[in-house]
Amino acid sequence: MQPILPLASAALPFACPVDDNHRLLLYCIRRMGAHGMHDAHAANAMLGTFGMSYMRPLVMLRAFIAETVRTSQRRINIAGCCCPRMTLDEARLLDAISSSERDIRNAALQLRTVLGTAHSLGALGAAQAVQSAFADLAHPLELD
């Protein structure tokens, strides 16, 4: 008899994004979530992508992470950095950041769901700052 094991697709229902900008964002969220907001690998990844202008998107992402941690009423599930699939929470965070400029209602809904709170205005503002920083430096987080 074969043991019953939970399917990986249940815990990791989404494939990682194919867009380089979204992959960078996911990688940095995972690194900061696992190793702290001042993770050197996340900073190095930003430096490699944005060059000498890396500080703005890095600081905005740190502010977003700090705000989500501060306001979250539940545990946010993240996968390891090398995992080729995403958790539902990661997918919602990426969707919230990507849609924060064009579809603010969707972004707010995604953030409220991930954070488990009725209000997510601070996180929404931080998500817009991240999206704007990426877009201003020629790495837009376009919706799929």
N, CA, C and O atoms as CSV, one atom per row, in Angstrom:
chain,resi,resn,atom,element,x,y,z
A,1,MET,N,N,0.844,-1.187,0.000
A,1,MET,CA,C,0.000,0.000,0.000
A,1,MET,C,C,0.885,1.243,0.000
A,1,MET,O,O,1.856,1.332,0.751
A,2,GLN,N,N,0.540,2.174,-0.833
A,2,GLN,CA,C,1.308,3.396,-0.962
A,2,GLN,C,C,0.779,4.445,0.023
A,2,GLN,O,O,-0.435,4.595,0.161
A,3,PRO,N,N,1.677,5.180,0.714
A,3,PRO,CA,C,1.201,6.193,1.656
A,3,PRO,C,C,0.520,7.345,0.926
A,3,PRO,O,O,0.860,7.665,-0.212
A,4,ILE,N,N,-0.422,7.944,1.584
A,4,ILE,CA,C,-1.132,9.097,1.022
A,4,ILE,C,C,-0.359,10.354,1.411
A,4,ILE,O,O,-0.258,10.691,2.590
A,5,LEU,N,N,0.174,11.030,0.427
A,5,LEU,CA,C,0.935,12.247,0.650
A,5,LEU,C,C,0.175,13.428,0.061
A,5,LEU,O,O,-0.474,13.289,-0.975
A,6,PRO,N,N,0.248,14.584,0.706
A,6,PRO,CA,C,-0.430,15.748,0.130
A,6,PRO,C,C,0.226,16.145,-1.187
A,6,PRO,O,O,1.449,16.123,-1.320
A,7,LEU,N,N,-0.582,16.496,-2.123
A,7,LEU,CA,C,-0.071,16.909,-3.422
A,7,LEU,C,C,0.628,18.255,-3.316
A,7,LEU,O,O,0.168,19.154,-2.613
A,8,ALA,N,N,1.727,18.382,-4.012
A,8,ALA,CA,C,2.436,19.662,-4.028
A,8,ALA,C,C,1.562,20.741,-4.641
A,8,ALA,O,O,1.673,21.915,-4.288
A,9,SER,N,N,0.690,20.342,-5.564
A,9,SER,CA,C,-0.154,21.332,-6.220
A,9,SER,C,C,-1.178,21.935,-5.267
A,9,SER,O,O,-1.696,23.021,-5.529
A,10,ALA,N,N,-1.477,21.252,-4.170
A,10,ALA,CA,C,-2.412,21.813,-3.199
A,10,ALA,C,C,-1.758,22.950,-2.419
A,10,ALA,O,O,-2.392,23.974,-2.163
A,11,ALA,N,N,-0.503,22.774,-2.045
A,11,ALA,CA,C,0.208,23.808,-1.295
A,11,ALA,C,C,0.795,24.879,-2.212
A,11,ALA,O,O,0.944,26.034,-1.815
A,12,LEU,N,N,1.123,24.486,-3.434
A,12,LEU,CA,C,1.752,25.390,-4.401
A,12,LEU,C,C,0.964,25.360,-5.703
A,12,LEU,O,O,1.422,24.779,-6.687
A,13,PRO,N,N,-0.219,25.978,-5.724
A,13,PRO,CA,C,-1.114,25.823,-6.876
A,13,PRO,C,C,-0.737,26.613,-8.130
A,13,PRO,O,O,-1.317,26.379,-9.190
A,14,PHE,N,N,0.203,27.526,-8.040
A,14,PHE,CA,C,0.516,28.382,-9.185
A,14,PHE,C,C,1.957,28.213,-9.641
A,14,PHE,O,O,2.867,28.066,-8.825
A,15,ALA,N,N,2.151,28.234,-10.943
A,15,ALA,CA,C,3.510,28.233,-11.488
A,15,ALA,C,C,4.121,29.603,-11.270
A,15,ALA,O,O,3.410,30.607,-11.230
A,16,CYS,N,N,5.419,29.647,-11.129
A,16,CYS,CA,C,6.098,30.935,-10.975
A,16,CYS,C,C,5.931,31.753,-12.249
A,16,CYS,O,O,5.795,31.188,-13.335
A,17,PRO,N,N,5.941,33.056,-12.129
A,17,PRO,CA,C,5.786,33.892,-13.327
A,17,PRO,C,C,6.950,33.723,-14.290
A,17,PRO,O,O,8.076,33.444,-13.878
A,18,VAL,N,N,6.671,33.894,-15.558
A,18,VAL,CA,C,7.720,33.797,-16.575
A,18,VAL,C,C,8.359,35.158,-16.843
A,18,VAL,O,O,9.479,35.228,-17.349
A,19,ASP,N,N,7.663,36.222,-16.512
A,19,ASP,CA,C,8.172,37.582,-16.689
A,19,ASP,C,C,9.318,37.828,-15.702
A,19,ASP,O,O,9.191,37.541,-14.511
A,20,ASP,N,N,10.422,38.353,-16.201
A,20,ASP,CA,C,11.598,38.587,-15.353
A,20,ASP,C,C,11.325,39.551,-14.213
A,20,ASP,O,O,11.847,39.364,-13.113
A,21,ASN,N,N,10.522,40.578,-14.449
A,21,ASN,CA,C,10.225,41.563,-13.408
A,21,ASN,C,C,9.426,40.943,-12.269
A,21,ASN,O,O,9.704,41.198,-11.097
A,22,HIS,N,N,8.430,40.128,-12.616
A,22,HIS,CA,C,7.644,39.453,-11.589
A,22,HIS,C,C,8.487,38.418,-10.838
A,22,HIS,O,O,8.326,38.233,-9.632
A,23,ARG,N,N,9.383,37.749,-11.559
A,23,ARG,CA,C,10.252,36.764,-10.911
A,23,ARG,C,C,11.193,37.437,-9.924
A,23,ARG,O,O,11.438,36.908,-8.840
A,24,LEU,N,N,11.723,38.603,-10.290
A,24,LEU,CA,C,12.568,39.366,-9.373
A,24,LEU,C,C,11.783,39.760,-8.135
A,24,LEU,O,O,12.267,39.612,-7.013
A,25,LEU,N,N,10.580,40.258,-8.334
A,25,LEU,CA,C,9.743,40.664,-7.210
A,25,LEU,C,C,9.448,39.479,-6.297
A,25,LEU,O,O,9.552,39.596,-5.076
A,26,LEU,N,N,9.082,38.350,-6.876
A,26,LEU,CA,C,8.799,37.151,-6.080
A,26,LEU,C,C,10.033,36.704,-5.318
A,26,LEU,O,O,9.944,36.373,-4.136
A,27,TYR,N,N,11.186,36.689,-5.980
A,27,TYR,CA,C,12.428,36.285,-5.332
A,27,TYR,C,C,12.731,37.178,-4.128
A,27,TYR,O,O,13.074,36.686,-3.053
A,28,CYS,N,N,12.603,38.482,-4.317
A,28,CYS,CA,C,12.899,39.417,-3.225
A,28,CYS,C,C,11.890,39.289,-2.086
A,28,CYS,O,O,12.269,39.379,-0.918
A,29,ILE,N,N,10.625,39.081,-2.403
A,29,ILE,CA,C,9.628,38.865,-1.358
A,29,ILE,C,C,9.965,37.614,-0.559
A,29,ILE,O,O,9.878,37.612,0.669
A,30,ARG,N,N,10.348,36.557,-1.252
A,30,ARG,CA,C,10.713,35.312,-0.565
A,30,ARG,C,C,11.949,35.490,0.295
A,30,ARG,O,O,11.975,35.038,1.440
A,31,ARG,N,N,12.976,36.143,-0.239
A,31,ARG,CA,C,14.203,36.350,0.545
A,31,ARG,C,C,13.936,37.210,1.771
A,31,ARG,O,O,14.392,36.887,2.868
A,32,MET,N,N,13.207,38.296,1.593
A,32,MET,CA,C,12.919,39.178,2.723
A,32,MET,C,C,11.983,38.514,3.722
A,32,MET,O,O,12.103,38.733,4.928
A,33,GLY,N,N,11.063,37.711,3.234
A,33,GLY,CA,C,10.161,37.007,4.129
A,33,GLY,C,C,10.869,35.955,4.959
A,33,GLY,O,O,10.508,35.727,6.113
A,34,ALA,N,N,11.865,35.317,4.387
A,34,ALA,CA,C,12.576,34.251,5.084
A,34,ALA,C,C,13.779,34.748,5.879
A,34,ALA,O,O,14.088,34.198,6.936
A,35,HIS,N,N,14.463,35.783,5.382
A,35,HIS,CA,C,15.727,36.192,5.987
A,35,HIS,C,C,15.748,37.631,6.496
A,35,HIS,O,O,16.790,38.114,6.940
A,36,GLY,N,N,14.627,38.308,6.439
A,36,GLY,CA,C,14.564,39.676,6.940
A,36,GLY,C,C,14.625,40.705,5.827
A,36,GLY,O,O,15.079,40.426,4.717
A,37,MET,N,N,14.163,41.885,6.145
A,37,MET,CA,C,14.054,42.942,5.131
A,37,MET,C,C,15.399,43.416,4.609
A,37,MET,O,O,15.465,43.983,3.519
A,38,HIS,N,N,16.459,43.202,5.347
A,38,HIS,CA,C,17.773,43.685,4.931
A,38,HIS,C,C,18.636,42.560,4.363
A,38,HIS,O,O,19.857,42.558,4.519
A,39,ASP,N,N,17.980,41.605,3.702
A,39,ASP,CA,C,18.684,40.473,3.114
A,39,ASP,C,C,19.597,40.943,1.981
A,39,ASP,O,O,19.160,41.658,1.079
A,40,ALA,N,N,20.850,40.542,2.035
A,40,ALA,CA,C,21.832,40.980,1.043
A,40,ALA,C,C,21.571,40.376,-0.337
A,40,ALA,O,O,21.866,41.010,-1.350
A,41,HIS,N,N,21.025,39.163,-0.390
A,41,HIS,CA,C,20.743,38.541,-1.688
A,41,HIS,C,C,19.641,39.296,-2.434
A,41,HIS,O,O,19.712,39.463,-3.652
A,42,ALA,N,N,18.626,39.749,-1.699
A,42,ALA,CA,C,17.563,40.541,-2.319
A,42,ALA,C,C,18.122,41.870,-2.828
A,42,ALA,O,O,17.797,42.301,-3.934
A,43,ALA,N,N,18.958,42.512,-2.024
A,43,ALA,CA,C,19.566,43.776,-2.445
A,43,ALA,C,C,20.450,43.573,-3.670
A,43,ALA,O,O,20.448,44.402,-4.581
A,44,ASN,N,N,21.199,42.482,-3.698
A,44,ASN,CA,C,22.066,42.195,-4.840
A,44,ASN,C,C,21.247,41.917,-6.101
A,44,ASN,O,O,21.634,42.325,-7.197
A,45,ALA,N,N,20.121,41.229,-5.949
A,45,ALA,CA,C,19.256,40.969,-7.108
A,45,ALA,C,C,18.704,42.286,-7.662
A,45,ALA,O,O,18.632,42.465,-8.877
A,46,MET,N,N,18.322,43.188,-6.789
A,46,MET,CA,C,17.841,44.507,-7.230
A,46,MET,C,C,18.965,45.287,-7.918
A,46,MET,O,O,18.746,45.921,-8.950
A,47,LEU,N,N,20.157,45.234,-7.344
A,47,LEU,CA,C,21.302,45.921,-7.944
A,47,LEU,C,C,21.600,45.376,-9.330
A,47,LEU,O,O,21.891,46.140,-10.251
A,48,GLY,N,N,21.530,44.071,-9.484
A,48,GLY,CA,C,21.782,43.463,-10.784
A,48,GLY,C,C,20.776,43.861,-11.843
A,48,GLY,O,O,21.110,43.935,-13.026
A,49,THR,N,N,19.539,44.118,-11.426
A,49,THR,CA,C,18.490,44.484,-12.378
A,49,THR,C,C,18.436,45.986,-12.631
A,49,THR,O,O,18.350,46.422,-13.779
A,50,PHE,N,N,18.486,46.772,-11.571
A,50,PHE,CA,C,18.282,48.219,-11.693
A,50,PHE,C,C,19.573,49.022,-11.756
A,50,PHE,O,O,19.532,50.227,-12.004
A,51,GLY,N,N,20.704,48.390,-11.540
A,51,GLY,CA,C,21.961,49.122,-11.545
A,51,GLY,C,C,22.036,50.071,-10.354
A,51,GLY,O,O,21.537,49.764,-9.271
A,52,MET,N,N,22.647,51.198,-10.559
A,52,MET,CA,C,22.854,52.146,-9.465
A,52,MET,C,C,21.558,52.789,-8.962
A,52,MET,O,O,21.571,53.477,-7.942
A,53,SER,N,N,20.460,52.577,-9.652
A,53,SER,CA,C,19.159,53.106,-9.216
A,53,SER,C,C,18.376,52.092,-8.390
A,53,SER,O,O,17.167,52.242,-8.219
A,54,TYR,N,N,19.044,51.067,-7.878
A,54,TYR,CA,C,18.356,49.980,-7.195
A,54,TYR,C,C,17.741,50.360,-5.850
A,54,TYR,O,O,16.850,49.662,-5.366
A,55,MET,N,N,18.196,51.445,-5.241
A,55,MET,CA,C,17.747,51.762,-3.879
A,55,MET,C,C,16.256,52.085,-3.801
A,55,MET,O,O,15.593,51.679,-2.847
A,56,ARG,N,N,15.725,52.793,-4.765
A,56,ARG,CA,C,14.307,53.157,-4.697
A,56,ARG,C,C,13.389,51.930,-4.686
A,56,ARG,O,O,12.566,51.814,-3.777
A,57,PRO,N,N,13.492,51.004,-5.660
A,57,PRO,CA,C,12.615,49.838,-5.589
A,57,PRO,C,C,12.887,48.969,-4.363
A,57,PRO,O,O,11.963,48.363,-3.820
A,58,LEU,N,N,14.140,48.901,-3.924
A,58,LEU,CA,C,14.469,48.109,-2.747
A,58,LEU,C,C,13.829,48.694,-1.492
A,58,LEU,O,O,13.247,47.961,-0.691
A,59,VAL,N,N,13.932,49.997,-1.319
A,59,VAL,CA,C,13.346,50.645,-0.146
A,59,VAL,C,C,11.816,50.563,-0.184
A,59,VAL,O,O,11.180,50.355,0.850
A,60,MET,N,N,11.229,50.727,-1.368
A,60,MET,CA,C,9.767,50.620,-1.479
A,60,MET,C,C,9.301,49.196,-1.170
A,60,MET,O,O,8.270,49.011,-0.523
A,61,LEU,N,N,10.046,48.194,-1.623
A,61,LEU,CA,C,9.679,46.818,-1.311
A,61,LEU,C,C,9.843,46.539,0.176
A,61,LEU,O,O,9.027,45.832,0.767
A,62,ARG,N,N,10.884,47.085,0.786
A,62,ARG,CA,C,11.049,46.936,2.238
A,62,ARG,C,C,9.879,47.573,2.990
A,62,ARG,O,O,9.393,47.018,3.975
A,63,ALA,N,N,9.434,48.726,2.525
A,63,ALA,CA,C,8.281,49.378,3.152
A,63,ALA,C,C,7.022,48.530,2.990
A,63,ALA,O,O,6.217,48.429,3.915
A,64,PHE,N,N,6.852,47.924,1.822
A,64,PHE,CA,C,5.703,47.053,1.590
A,64,PHE,C,C,5.749,45.838,2.519
A,64,PHE,O,O,4.741,45.486,3.132
A,65,ILE,N,N,6.903,45.207,2.623
A,65,ILE,CA,C,7.047,44.051,3.509
A,65,ILE,C,C,6.792,44.452,4.954
A,65,ILE,O,O,6.095,43.742,5.678
A,66,ALA,N,N,7.339,45.563,5.374
A,66,ALA,CA,C,7.137,46.028,6.755
A,66,ALA,C,C,5.663,46.294,7.042
A,66,ALA,O,O,5.165,45.958,8.117
A,67,GLU,N,N,4.976,46.889,6.096
A,67,GLU,CA,C,3.555,47.199,6.299
A,67,GLU,C,C,2.706,45.935,6.305
A,67,GLU,O,O,1.770,45.829,7.097
A,68,THR,N,N,3.012,44.987,5.447
A,68,THR,CA,C,2.231,43.746,5.453
A,68,THR,C,C,2.470,42.966,6.733
A,68,THR,O,O,1.535,42.387,7.286
A,69,VAL,N,N,3.697,42.942,7.209
A,69,VAL,CA,C,3.995,42.252,8.476
A,69,VAL,C,C,3.299,42.952,9.639
A,69,VAL,O,O,2.754,42.297,10.527
A,70,ARG,N,N,3.318,44.263,9.630
A,70,ARG,CA,C,2.713,45.034,10.726
A,70,ARG,C,C,1.207,44.849,10.798
A,70,ARG,O,O,0.650,44.747,11.891
A,71,THR,N,N,0.545,44.804,9.660
A,71,THR,CA,C,-0.920,44.776,9.665
A,71,THR,C,C,-1.521,43.386,9.529
A,71,THR,O,O,-2.724,43.219,9.728
A,72,SER,N,N,-0.720,42.392,9.197
A,72,SER,CA,C,-1.274,41.062,8.950
A,72,SER,C,C,-1.827,40.433,10.224
A,72,SER,O,O,-1.207,40.479,11.287
A,73,GLN,N,N,-3.000,39.851,10.085
A,73,GLN,CA,C,-3.643,39.148,11.192
A,73,GLN,C,C,-3.505,37.637,11.037
A,73,GLN,O,O,-4.046,36.871,11.834
A,74,ARG,N,N,-2.782,37.219,10.014
A,74,ARG,CA,C,-2.594,35.793,9.771
A,74,ARG,C,C,-1.193,35.553,9.227
A,74,ARG,O,O,-0.493,36.482,8.824
A,75,ARG,N,N,-0.811,34.308,9.224
A,75,ARG,CA,C,0.500,33.925,8.696
A,75,ARG,C,C,0.440,33.927,7.162
A,75,ARG,O,O,-0.477,33.353,6.574
A,76,ILE,N,N,1.402,34.563,6.531
A,76,ILE,CA,C,1.472,34.625,5.080
A,76,ILE,C,C,2.416,33.508,4.619
A,76,ILE,O,O,3.583,33.472,5.009
A,77,ASN,N,N,1.905,32.613,3.798
A,77,ASN,CA,C,2.687,31.462,3.344
A,77,ASN,C,C,3.565,31.838,2.157
A,77,ASN,O,O,3.089,32.360,1.149
A,78,ILE,N,N,4.859,31.559,2.302
A,78,ILE,CA,C,5.795,31.759,1.206
A,78,ILE,C,C,6.575,30.465,1.001
A,78,ILE,O,O,6.799,29.701,1.940
A,79,ALA,N,N,6.975,30.239,-0.226
A,79,ALA,CA,C,7.766,29.056,-0.567
A,79,ALA,C,C,9.243,29.417,-0.535
A,79,ALA,O,O,9.606,30.586,-0.399
A,80,GLY,N,N,10.081,28.414,-0.661
A,80,GLY,CA,C,11.519,28.655,-0.725
A,80,GLY,C,C,11.902,29.360,-2.020
A,80,GLY,O,O,11.174,29.296,-3.010
A,81,CYS,N,N,13.031,30.023,-2.004
A,81,CYS,CA,C,13.466,30.817,-3.160
A,81,CYS,C,C,13.660,29.991,-4.422
A,81,CYS,O,O,13.474,30.496,-5.530
A,82,CYS,N,N,14.031,28.733,-4.264
A,82,CYS,CA,C,14.309,27.907,-5.438
A,82,CYS,C,C,13.070,27.164,-5.940
A,82,CYS,O,O,13.141,26.449,-6.940
A,83,CYS,N,N,11.954,27.327,-5.265
A,83,CYS,CA,C,10.742,26.591,-5.630
A,83,CYS,C,C,10.168,27.126,-6.947
A,83,CYS,O,O,9.999,28.337,-7.090
A,84,PRO,N,N,9.866,26.247,-7.908
A,84,PRO,CA,C,9.350,26.703,-9.200
A,84,PRO,C,C,7.845,26.978,-9.209
A,84,PRO,O,O,7.280,27.273,-10.262
A,85,ARG,N,N,7.191,26.883,-8.048
A,85,ARG,CA,C,5.759,27.145,-7.955
A,85,ARG,C,C,5.517,28.165,-6.856
A,85,ARG,O,O,6.399,28.430,-6.039
A,86,MET,N,N,4.304,28.745,-6.840
A,86,MET,CA,C,3.963,29.775,-5.863
A,86,MET,C,C,2.807,29.330,-4.980
A,86,MET,O,O,1.960,28.534,-5.384
A,87,THR,N,N,2.796,29.864,-3.765
A,87,THR,CA,C,1.651,29.663,-2.890
A,87,THR,C,C,0.543,30.630,-3.308
A,87,THR,O,O,0.778,31.563,-4.077
A,88,LEU,N,N,-0.637,30.403,-2.805
A,88,LEU,CA,C,-1.763,31.299,-3.077
A,88,LEU,C,C,-1.482,32.696,-2.536
A,88,LEU,O,O,-1.811,33.690,-3.184
A,89,ASP,N,N,-0.878,32.777,-1.360
A,89,ASP,CA,C,-0.555,34.086,-0.778
A,89,ASP,C,C,0.438,34.847,-1.641
A,89,ASP,O,O,0.286,36.053,-1.841
A,90,GLU,N,N,1.450,34.163,-2.154
A,90,GLU,CA,C,2.422,34.830,-3.028
A,90,GLU,C,C,1.757,35.334,-4.300
A,90,GLU,O,O,2.028,36.448,-4.749
A,91,ALA,N,N,0.898,34.522,-4.874
A,91,ALA,CA,C,0.191,34.934,-6.087
A,91,ALA,C,C,-0.665,36.169,-5.821
A,91,ALA,O,O,-0.729,37.076,-6.650
A,92,ARG,N,N,-1.315,36.198,-4.675
A,92,ARG,CA,C,-2.146,37.360,-4.330
A,92,ARG,C,C,-1.299,38.603,-4.104
A,92,ARG,O,O,-1.696,39.695,-4.509
A,93,LEU,N,N,-0.146,38.462,-3.467
A,93,LEU,CA,C,0.727,39.616,-3.261
A,93,LEU,C,C,1.223,40.166,-4.599
A,93,LEU,O,O,1.216,41.379,-4.808
A,94,LEU,N,N,1.650,39.289,-5.502
A,94,LEU,CA,C,2.104,39.746,-6.815
A,94,LEU,C,C,0.975,40.417,-7.590
A,94,LEU,O,O,1.183,41.438,-8.246
A,95,ASP,N,N,-0.220,39.837,-7.510
A,95,ASP,CA,C,-1.373,40.422,-8.192
A,95,ASP,C,C,-1.714,41.784,-7.604
A,95,ASP,O,O,-2.036,42.719,-8.336
A,96,ALA,N,N,-1.644,41.893,-6.291
A,96,ALA,CA,C,-1.962,43.169,-5.640
A,96,ALA,C,C,-0.982,44.259,-6.062
A,96,ALA,O,O,-1.391,45.381,-6.362
A,97,ILE,N,N,0.296,43.935,-6.086
A,97,ILE,CA,C,1.296,44.933,-6.482
A,97,ILE,C,C,1.136,45.289,-7.959
A,97,ILE,O,O,1.176,46.464,-8.324
A,98,SER,N,N,0.958,44.284,-8.802
A,98,SER,CA,C,0.852,44.524,-10.244
A,98,SER,C,C,-0.386,45.324,-10.623
A,98,SER,O,O,-0.343,46.129,-11.553
A,99,SER,N,N,-1.482,45.109,-9.916
A,99,SER,CA,C,-2.736,45.783,-10.270
A,99,SER,C,C,-3.007,47.024,-9.433
A,99,SER,O,O,-4.065,47.637,-9.576
A,100,SER,N,N,-2.087,47.407,-8.570
A,100,SER,CA,C,-2.345,48.502,-7.628
A,100,SER,C,C,-2.558,49.856,-8.303
A,100,SER,O,O,-3.217,50.721,-7.727
A,101,GLU,N,N,-2.029,50.062,-9.487
A,101,GLU,CA,C,-2.220,51.335,-10.187
A,101,GLU,C,C,-3.480,51.341,-11.042
A,101,GLU,O,O,-4.192,52.344,-11.087
A,102,ARG,N,N,-3.763,50.230,-11.722
A,102,ARG,CA,C,-4.872,50.198,-12.677
A,102,ARG,C,C,-6.170,49.664,-12.100
A,102,ARG,O,O,-7.245,50.102,-12.510
A,103,ASP,N,N,-6.103,48.747,-11.180
A,103,ASP,CA,C,-7.303,48.124,-10.620
A,103,ASP,C,C,-7.192,48.122,-9.100
A,103,ASP,O,O,-6.908,47.096,-8.483
A,104,ILE,N,N,-7.420,49.276,-8.518
A,104,ILE,CA,C,-7.186,49.467,-7.091
A,104,ILE,C,C,-8.125,48.611,-6.228
A,104,ILE,O,O,-7.756,48.189,-5.132
A,105,ARG,N,N,-9.324,48.362,-6.726
A,105,ARG,CA,C,-10.262,47.532,-5.956
A,105,ARG,C,C,-9.772,46.096,-5.864
A,105,ARG,O,O,-9.842,45.480,-4.801
A,106,ASN,N,N,-9.279,45.564,-6.970
A,106,ASN,CA,C,-8.732,44.212,-6.948
A,106,ASN,C,C,-7.523,44.145,-6.020
A,106,ASN,O,O,-7.400,43.212,-5.226
A,107,ALA,N,N,-6.633,45.127,-6.116
A,107,ALA,CA,C,-5.445,45.140,-5.264
A,107,ALA,C,C,-5.829,45.185,-3.793
A,107,ALA,O,O,-5.258,44.459,-2.979
A,108,ALA,N,N,-6.785,46.027,-3.449
A,108,ALA,CA,C,-7.227,46.118,-2.054
A,108,ALA,C,C,-7.857,44.810,-1.588
A,108,ALA,O,O,-7.622,44.373,-0.462
A,109,LEU,N,N,-8.650,44.188,-2.443
A,109,LEU,CA,C,-9.265,42.905,-2.099
A,109,LEU,C,C,-8.207,41.830,-1.879
A,109,LEU,O,O,-8.281,41.071,-0.913
A,110,GLN,N,N,-7.227,41.764,-2.770
A,110,GLN,CA,C,-6.161,40.772,-2.620
A,110,GLN,C,C,-5.389,40.991,-1.320
A,110,GLN,O,O,-5.084,40.032,-0.610
A,111,LEU,N,N,-5.075,42.231,-1.010
A,111,LEU,CA,C,-4.333,42.523,0.214
A,111,LEU,C,C,-5.153,42.221,1.464
A,111,LEU,O,O,-4.630,41.659,2.426
A,112,ARG,N,N,-6.432,42.587,1.458
A,112,ARG,CA,C,-7.284,42.271,2.612
A,112,ARG,C,C,-7.366,40.772,2.831
A,112,ARG,O,O,-7.377,40.307,3.971
A,113,THR,N,N,-7.423,40.014,1.744
A,113,THR,CA,C,-7.499,38.556,1.851
A,113,THR,C,C,-6.200,37.977,2.408
A,113,THR,O,O,-6.232,37.130,3.300
A,114,VAL,N,N,-5.069,38.426,1.890
A,114,VAL,CA,C,-3.781,37.914,2.365
A,114,VAL,C,C,-3.532,38.318,3.813
A,114,VAL,O,O,-3.053,37.516,4.615
A,115,LEU,N,N,-3.856,39.551,4.139
A,115,LEU,CA,C,-3.569,40.054,5.483
A,115,LEU,C,C,-4.597,39.615,6.510
A,115,LEU,O,O,-4.327,39.653,7.711
A,116,GLY,N,N,-5.760,39.203,6.062
A,116,GLY,CA,C,-6.796,38.780,6.996
A,116,GLY,C,C,-7.348,39.933,7.808
A,116,GLY,O,O,-7.699,39.763,8.976
A,117,THR,N,N,-7.426,41.098,7.203
A,117,THR,CA,C,-7.905,42.287,7.889
A,117,THR,C,C,-8.899,43.033,7.012
A,117,THR,O,O,-8.921,42.858,5.794
A,118,ALA,N,N,-9.708,43.855,7.632
A,118,ALA,CA,C,-10.717,44.595,6.881
A,118,ALA,C,C,-10.146,45.844,6.204
A,118,ALA,O,O,-10.751,46.377,5.274
A,119,HIS,N,N,-8.998,46.304,6.664
A,119,HIS,CA,C,-8.406,47.528,6.122
A,119,HIS,C,C,-6.975,47.251,5.690
A,119,HIS,O,O,-6.201,46.625,6.414
A,120,SER,N,N,-6.640,47.725,4.505
A,120,SER,CA,C,-5.286,47.487,3.988
A,120,SER,C,C,-4.735,48.725,3.289
A,120,SER,O,O,-3.958,48.611,2.340
A,121,LEU,N,N,-5.126,49.887,3.748
A,121,LEU,CA,C,-4.746,51.122,3.058
A,121,LEU,C,C,-3.235,51.342,3.059
A,121,LEU,O,O,-2.680,51.750,2.039
A,122,GLY,N,N,-2.566,51.086,4.162
A,122,GLY,CA,C,-1.116,51.268,4.221
A,122,GLY,C,C,-0.385,50.325,3.280
A,122,GLY,O,O,0.535,50.730,2.570
A,123,ALA,N,N,-0.800,49.075,3.279
A,123,ALA,CA,C,-0.185,48.087,2.384
A,123,ALA,C,C,-0.478,48.417,0.928
A,123,ALA,O,O,0.368,48.213,0.058
A,124,LEU,N,N,-1.674,48.926,0.662
A,124,LEU,CA,C,-2.041,49.308,-0.699
A,124,LEU,C,C,-1.166,50.467,-1.190
A,124,LEU,O,O,-0.689,50.448,-2.324
A,125,GLY,N,N,-0.963,51.445,-0.358
A,125,GLY,CA,C,-0.074,52.556,-0.728
A,125,GLY,C,C,1.354,52.094,-0.966
A,125,GLY,O,O,2.019,52.567,-1.888
A,126,ALA,N,N,1.826,51.173,-0.137
A,126,ALA,CA,C,3.173,50.637,-0.319
A,126,ALA,C,C,3.257,49.803,-1.598
A,126,ALA,O,O,4.273,49.835,-2.291
A,127,ALA,N,N,2.197,49.060,-1.912
A,127,ALA,CA,C,2.165,48.277,-3.155
A,127,ALA,C,C,2.229,49.202,-4.364
A,127,ALA,O,O,2.916,48.901,-5.340
A,128,GLN,N,N,1.520,50.323,-4.306
A,128,GLN,CA,C,1.565,51.292,-5.401
A,128,GLN,C,C,2.964,51.891,-5.539
A,128,GLN,O,O,3.418,52.148,-6.654
A,129,ALA,N,N,3.637,52.111,-4.436
A,129,ALA,CA,C,4.998,52.651,-4.486
A,129,ALA,C,C,5.964,51.655,-5.122
A,129,ALA,O,O,6.846,52.052,-5.884
A,130,VAL,N,N,5.809,50.375,-4.819
A,130,VAL,CA,C,6.654,49.340,-5.425
A,130,VAL,C,C,6.398,49.291,-6.925
A,130,VAL,O,O,7.336,49.294,-7.722
A,131,GLN,N,N,5.125,49.247,-7.307
A,131,GLN,CA,C,4.764,49.173,-8.718
A,131,GLN,C,C,5.297,50.394,-9.469
A,131,GLN,O,O,5.821,50.265,-10.576
A,132,SER,N,N,5.165,51.553,-8.881
A,132,SER,CA,C,5.636,52.788,-9.502
A,132,SER,C,C,7.161,52.809,-9.634
A,132,SER,O,O,7.687,53.259,-10.652
A,133,ALA,N,N,7.868,52.326,-8.616
A,133,ALA,CA,C,9.329,52.302,-8.668
A,133,ALA,C,C,9.821,51.387,-9.784
A,133,ALA,O,O,10.747,51.742,-10.512
A,134,PHE,N,N,9.211,50.218,-9.923
A,134,PHE,CA,C,9.587,49.307,-11.005
A,134,PHE,C,C,9.292,49.945,-12.359
A,134,PHE,O,O,10.128,49.896,-13.261
A,135,ALA,N,N,8.112,50.542,-12.510
A,135,ALA,CA,C,7.718,51.129,-13.794
A,135,ALA,C,C,8.602,52.317,-14.166
A,135,ALA,O,O,8.994,52.461,-15.324
A,136,ASP,N,N,8.914,53.159,-13.199
A,136,ASP,CA,C,9.730,54.341,-13.476
A,136,ASP,C,C,11.148,53.986,-13.911
A,136,ASP,O,O,11.805,54.764,-14.602
A,137,LEU,N,N,11.606,52.829,-13.509
A,137,LEU,CA,C,12.963,52.409,-13.850
A,137,LEU,C,C,12.977,51.382,-14.990
A,137,LEU,O,O,13.903,50.578,-15.105
A,138,ALA,N,N,11.941,51.423,-15.822
A,138,ALA,CA,C,11.837,50.626,-17.054
A,138,ALA,C,C,11.717,49.126,-16.816
A,138,ALA,O,O,12.148,48.330,-17.651
A,139,HIS,N,N,11.142,48.738,-15.699
A,139,HIS,CA,C,10.844,47.323,-15.414
A,139,HIS,C,C,9.414,47.202,-14.919
A,139,HIS,O,O,9.184,46.826,-13.770
A,140,PRO,N,N,8.435,47.523,-15.791
A,140,PRO,CA,C,7.043,47.543,-15.336
A,140,PRO,C,C,6.524,46.155,-14.946
A,140,PRO,O,O,6.911,45.139,-15.522
A,141,LEU,N,N,5.662,46.148,-13.980
A,141,LEU,CA,C,5.017,44.920,-13.533
A,141,LEU,C,C,3.662,44.840,-14.221
A,141,LEU,O,O,2.625,45.110,-13.615
A,142,GLU,N,N,3.685,44.465,-15.493
A,142,GLU,CA,C,2.469,44.400,-16.295
A,142,GLU,C,C,1.614,43.243,-15.857
A,142,GLU,O,O,2.115,42.198,-15.443
A,143,LEU,N,N,0.312,43.443,-15.953
A,143,LEU,CA,C,-0.645,42.363,-15.664
A,143,LEU,C,C,-0.629,41.369,-16.801
A,143,LEU,O,O,-0.519,41.749,-17.967
A,144,ASP,N,N,-0.741,40.090,-16.464
A,144,ASP,CA,C,-0.750,39.042,-17.497
A,144,ASP,C,C,-2.067,38.969,-18.206
A,144,ASP,O,O,-2.241,38.142,-19.102
